[in-house]
């Protein structure tokens, strides 16, 4: 028989599938990507990664010829193309499917034709977030110009900083007990952890079957979320998780997270496990309640799980 804590620890689950609540983090920072045009024909077509109802700007060194700049098969998927001097504006009506690609040909005033392929956001590997998503793309023809070299240098420095940050995080996670516990929970091995089951709930959602289980531990608390995509068309994609003292996003607390898959196709299931240390619940020497917020790839809130302070066993 599973041990239950006092009734006060029964948690609050709030669905926000249609909510306008948005994840507010580094994904909101405008992303500018430089493209250096190659003289080699095999490298002639570059991909542009766009998202529904978000404007992506292509910026060129020369003015663009509006009458000779066009897309193929864009109707019903993108708003009409807009050309403003040296800029081309793209705005998808909806998110493109993974296998969709819309040819775009940009013609500059000197007659140069530059082909692109408009595609949905792209991940280098499964589980990577954020994916490549273009908000502005600066296109350079002259690789040796000052602007092109500066853009290339800034891009290289940014990538180097990102790699250094990722390597540091991976080294830390390899030695983290909380990440080890989260891995066990996500893979169905709760009995191998020090956590005790407290309560479970099945929030209602027309597109997703959800089971949320909350656990109490010695100096720690955990939540395990099981998701099954019952939507007949779209793939559900994980965007982020936040542990906060409220729902504003300004009181983020540290935690360990593991998941079995970040993208769940129709009919598939996946799990998200979160482990939080006692220190995350502490404020001014007292323990406080926290809220675990799960966001999906469209930026909307999928789920809120109340993490009660009494989950922390002394």
C-alpha positions in Angstrom: 0.0 0.0 0.0 1.4 3.4 -0.9 2.0 5.8 1.9 0.2 9.1 1.7 1.0 12.4 3.4 -1.6 14.6 5.1 -4.4 16.0 3.0 -2.7 19.4 2.8 -0.2 17.9 0.3 -2.9 17.2 -2.3 -1.7 19.2 -5.2 -3.3 21.6 -7.6 -3.2 20.9 -11.3 -4.2 23.6 -13.7 -4.5 23.0 -17.4 -3.6 25.9 -19.7 -3.9 24.3 -23.2 -5.7 27.4 -24.5 -3.9 29.8 -22.2 -2.0 32.8 -23.4 0.6 32.2 -20.7 4.0 32.2 -22.5 7.4 30.9 -21.5 9.6 33.9 -20.9 13.3 33.0 -21.1 16.2 33.1 -23.5 14.0 31.9 -26.3 12.4 35.4 -26.3 15.8 37.0 -27.2 15.9 37.9 -30.9 18.1 35.5 -32.9 20.1 36.9 -35.8 21.8 34.3 -38.0 24.4 35.3 -40.7 24.6 33.5 -44.0 27.7 33.7 -46.2 26.9 32.9 -49.8 29.2 30.3 -51.3 30.5 30.4 -54.8 30.2 26.6 -55.0 26.9 25.5 -56.8 26.3 22.6 -54.4 25.9 25.1 -51.5 23.5 27.4 -53.4 20.3 26.8 -51.4 20.1 27.8 -47.8 17.3 26.9 -45.4 15.3 29.5 -43.5 13.6 28.3 -40.3 10.3 29.9 -39.6 7.4 29.6 -37.1 3.7 30.2 -37.4 2.5 33.8 -36.8 6.1 35.0 -36.3 7.8 37.4 -38.8 11.2 36.3 -40.1 13.3 39.0 -41.8 15.9 38.4 -44.5 18.3 41.3 -44.8 20.6 41.8 -47.8 23.5 44.1 -48.6 21.6 45.3 -51.8 18.0 46.3 -52.4 15.7 43.5 -53.5 13.7 43.5 -56.8 10.1 42.9 -55.6 8.7 41.8 -59.0 11.3 39.1 -59.4 11.2 37.8 -55.8 8.7 35.0 -55.3 7.7 31.8 -53.5 6.2 28.6 -54.9 3.3 26.9 -53.3 3.0 29.3 -50.4 -0.8 29.8 -50.6 -2.6 28.9 -47.4 0.7 28.4 -45.6 2.3 31.9 -45.5 1.1 35.5 -45.8 1.9 37.2 -49.1 5.6 38.0 -49.5 6.6 41.6 -48.4 9.7 43.3 -49.8 10.9 46.5 -48.2 14.1 48.0 -49.8 16.8 45.4 -48.8 14.6 43.3 -46.7 12.2 40.3 -47.3 9.6 39.6 -44.7 8.1 36.1 -44.2 5.1 35.3 -42.0 3.7 31.7 -41.8 0.0 31.5 -41.2 0.6 28.4 -39.2 3.5 26.1 -38.1 4.8 24.2 -41.1 4.9 20.4 -40.9 8.2 18.7 -40.5 8.4 17.6 -44.1 7.3 20.9 -45.6 9.6 23.1 -47.6 8.6 26.2 -49.6 11.0 27.4 -52.3 11.9 31.1 -52.2 13.8 33.0 -54.9 15.2 36.4 -54.0 16.4 38.6 -56.8 18.6 41.6 -56.0 18.6 44.8 -58.1 21.9 43.8 -59.8 20.1 40.7 -61.1 21.7 38.2 -58.6 19.3 35.4 -57.8 19.5 33.7 -54.4 17.4 30.5 -53.7 16.2 29.6 -50.3 14.0 26.8 -48.8 11.5 28.0 -46.1 11.2 25.2 -43.5 10.0 24.6 -39.9 12.4 24.9 -36.9 15.2 22.4 -37.0 17.0 20.4 -34.3 20.5 19.1 -34.7 19.6 16.1 -32.5 16.5 14.8 -30.8 15.7 16.5 -27.5 17.7 19.7 -28.3 16.1 22.9 -27.3 15.8 25.5 -28.6 15.8 24.4 -32.2 17.2 26.7 -34.9 14.5 29.4 -35.5 15.3 32.4 -37.5 14.0 35.9 -36.5 16.5 37.7 -38.7 18.9 36.4 -41.3 21.6 38.6 -42.6 22.7 37.5 -46.1 26.3 38.5 -47.2 27.6 38.1 -50.7 31.1 39.5 -50.1 32.7 37.3 -47.5 35.6 39.7 -47.1 33.5 42.8 -46.4 33.8 44.3 -42.9 30.1 43.6 -42.1 30.4 39.9 -43.2 33.6 39.3 -41.3 32.2 40.9 -38.2 29.0 38.9 -38.4 31.0 35.7 -38.9 33.2 36.5 -35.8 30.2 37.3 -33.6 28.5 34.1 -34.7 31.6 32.0 -33.9 31.9 33.6 -30.5 28.3 33.0 -29.7 28.6 29.3 -30.8 31.8 29.0 -28.7 30.0 30.4 -25.6 27.0 28.1 -26.1 29.3 25.0 -26.4 31.2 26.0 -23.3 28.0 26.5 -21.4 26.6 23.1 -22.6 29.8 21.3 -21.7 29.8 22.8 -18.2 26.2 21.8 -17.7 26.8 18.2 -18.9 29.8 17.8 -16.6 27.7 19.0 -13.7 24.8 16.8 -14.6 27.0 13.7 -14.8 27.8 14.1 -11.1 24.4 15.2 -10.0 22.4 12.9 -7.7 19.2 14.7 -8.6 19.7 14.1 -12.3 20.4 10.4 -11.5 17.1 10.2 -9.6 15.2 12.0 -12.4 16.6 9.5 -14.9 15.3 6.6 -12.8 11.9 8.2 -12.4 11.6 8.9 -16.1 12.4 5.3 -17.0 9.9 3.8 -14.6 12.3 2.9 -11.7 10.8 4.9 -8.9 11.4 2.0 -6.5 15.1 2.5 -6.9 14.9 6.0 -5.6 14.3 7.3 -2.0 11.0 8.9 -3.0 7.6 7.9 -1.7 4.5 8.3 -3.9 2.1 10.9 -2.5 -0.7 11.6 -5.0 -1.7 11.3 -8.6 -4.1 13.1 -10.9 -5.3 12.8 -14.5 -5.9 16.4 -15.8 -8.3 16.7 -18.7 -7.1 17.6 -22.2 -8.8 16.9 -25.5 -5.5 16.2 -27.3 -3.4 14.6 -24.5 -3.8 11.9 -21.9 -1.9 13.0 -18.9 -1.0 11.3 -15.6 0.8 13.4 -13.0 2.4 11.7 -10.0 4.1 13.6 -7.1 6.7 12.1 -4.7 8.1 13.1 -1.4 11.7 12.5 -0.5 14.3 13.1 2.2 15.3 16.7 1.6 13.8 16.6 -1.9 10.6 16.4 -3.9 9.8 15.0 -7.3 7.1 15.0 -10.0 6.6 12.5 -12.9 4.4 13.5 -15.8 3.3 10.9 -18.3 1.9 12.2 -21.6 0.2 10.3 -24.4 -0.6 12.2 -27.6 -4.2 11.3 -28.7 -4.3 14.1 -31.3 -4.8 12.7 -34.8 -2.5 15.2 -36.6 0.1 17.2 -34.7 3.2 16.2 -32.9 3.5 17.6 -29.3 6.8 19.1 -28.6 8.4 20.1 -25.3 9.5 23.7 -25.0 10.6 24.1 -21.4 9.9 23.6 -17.7 10.1 26.1 -14.9 9.9 25.8 -11.1 8.8 29.1 -9.6 7.4 30.6 -6.4 4.5 32.0 -8.5 3.3 32.0 -12.1 5.2 35.1 -13.3 8.4 33.4 -14.3 10.6 35.8 -12.3 11.3 33.4 -9.4 12.9 30.5 -11.2 14.4 27.8 -8.9 16.9 25.1 -9.8 15.9 21.5 -10.5 16.9 18.4 -12.4 14.9 17.3 -15.4 15.0 14.1 -17.5 12.5 13.0 -20.3 12.2 10.0 -22.5 11.4 12.1 -25.6 10.9 15.8 -26.3 8.6 15.2 -29.3 5.6 13.0 -29.0 3.9 11.9 -32.2 0.2 10.9 -32.3 -0.2 7.6 -30.5 3.1 7.9 -28.7 3.8 8.4 -25.0 6.6 10.1 -23.1 7.6 11.0 -19.6 9.0 14.1 -17.9 10.6 13.7 -14.5 11.6 16.6 -12.3 13.6 16.5 -9.0 14.0 19.5 -6.8 16.2 19.9 -3.7 15.0 21.4 -0.4 17.1 24.5 -1.2 14.7 25.4 -4.1 11.8 25.6 -1.6 13.7 27.9 0.9 12.9 31.6 1.2 14.1 33.7 4.1 14.8 30.7 6.2 11.3 29.2 5.6 10.0 26.5 3.1 7.5 27.8 0.6 5.3 26.1 -2.1 6.4 26.1 -5.7 4.7 25.7 -9.1 6.1 23.4 -11.8 5.2 24.9 -15.2 5.4 22.8 -18.4 5.4 24.7 -21.8 4.9 23.2 -25.2 6.6 24.3 -28.5 3.9 26.9 -29.4 4.9 28.8 -26.2 1.6 28.1 -24.4 1.4 26.5 -21.0 0.5 22.8 -21.0 0.4 22.2 -17.3 1.0 23.6 -13.8 1.8 21.3 -10.9 1.7 22.5 -7.4 4.8 21.4 -5.5 3.8 21.7 -1.9 6.6 22.4 0.7 5.4 19.5 2.9 6.7 17.1 0.2 10.2 17.8 1.7 10.8 15.1 4.3 13.3 16.0 7.0 
